Amino acid sequence: MGITYFIDMNHRNYGYATEAIILFTKYFLNKYDVSKLIATIRTENVASCKAIEKAGYELKETKMYKDINDNLEQQYNFYFFNKSMI
């Protein structure tokens, strides 16, 4: 399962991404029998890193990784959110 979001340039910096992440996280953890969510974000995507951290996710690791749509390995941050954090 993955989520992707795009915020129009004219609507950035209003907290919409953080709000969406929080709502999705709560919904998913309440609806499905999972105890942890993992977010992978390219380190160069500073805005998304800030949004996920504001939503309560904790940075666990930064490493080279080849995601499904990547041609080559790139540097990613790996964030975790445990159900106990709600």
Secondary structure by P-SEA (a helix, b strand, c coil): cbbbbbbcccccccaaaaaaaaaaaaaaaaaccccbbbbbbcccaaaaaaaaaaaccccccccccccccccbbbbbbbbbbbcccc
